[in-house]
Amino acid sequence: MEQITLNGKEALRNGQDVMYITERAIFRLTEDGLELTEYAPGADMKKDILDLIPFPVVVKNPVMMDRHLFD
C-alpha cells in the first residue's frame, strides 16, 4: 500500500463521523468497533452480512434500510 487515505482511529480522535456504506449494509465506526446500523431489505443479517465479515461486529439496534432506496 502506497499510502493510507483514512485512519479510522485518528478520525474518531478528531470527532469525525466514519461510515462504511455497501449494497447490503451501513456500518459506523465507534469506540467499540465497527457497528452495523442498517441492513438491506431481503438480506439475512447473519448469513448475508455478519457471517461474511472476518472479525467481530457490534450489533445493537440495526434497522432495515428504506425499501424505496432499492426500487
Helices and strands as residue ranges (DSSP letters): H 8-13, E 19-21, E 25-30, E 33-39, I 45-49, G 50-52, E 58-64, G 67-70
